[in-house]
Amino acid sequence: MKITFLGTGTSQGVPLIACPCRVCQSTDPRDKRLRSSVMITENEKKFVIDTGPDFRQQMLREKVLGIEAVLFTHAHKDHIAGFDDIRAFNFIQRKKIDVYADEWVQKQMKREFYYIFEETKYPGIPEIDLHTIHHQANFEISGVKFIPILVYHYKLPVLGFRVGDFTYITDANFIADEEREKIKGSKVLVLNALRREHHISHFTLDEAIKLAEELDCGQTYFTHISHQMGLHSEVENELKNGIHLAYDGLQLNS
């Protein structure tokens, strides 16, 4: 299984518009962060988790020619705004795209992208098969097993996913003990770490490190990173063995 980090930035991306800080002005490509998303490739099938505002750019950068399904963690704009662009795959693959989301996310998407769900459809809109998922029920897509993991983004429920020995968690600052059990034993864990200072709905760097040590996975990569975290090169040098900052375009084998 191959993991591709499509984006590792927070809701505004990095660099931020009009920001003069040294991270936003950095020439290190690892400090250029599109909105957070990941792609899993298993048995030559590609599964995308979240379609943020940069989805089109990410698909072009990675030269993706087809996707098996899209899964959604939650319905904040930085995770769903690029949803309309899946229609390109409708044209190329000549079929509907399978979409997996819980009931709350579906409700929000039907409001944001109402035209996709109307009975009378305008030609050229995205064509999807919508599947309802729940954190208490594992599911399969084309023979690949997905284990949903319930986490909380302050008071908002968000879904993470485990696929084999890989676990992806974004936009969280609380994970209950029973959900942590689903993560244990992963060889690769991806976890959000927004910045060093306290935040109401995201793990800080120290909180993410502490959780990574408690879960004791083989390798942990932090994502959903803001410019307030600091330069990639400096933060990476502070981290212990087995814990890293992810960056856009990074690929892992799990």
Beta strands, then each sheet from edge to edge (+ up, - down):
strand 1: 2-7
strand 2: 37-42
strand 3: 45-49
strand 4: 69-71
strand 5: 97-101
strand 6: 128-132
strand 7: 139-141
strand 8: 144-153
strand 9: 156-163
strand 10: 166-168
strand 11: 188-192
strand 12: 219-223
strand 13: 243-245
strand 14: 251-253
sheet 1: 6+ 5+ 4+ 3+ 2- 1+ 14-
sheet 2: 7+ 8- 9+ 10- 11- 12- 13-
end
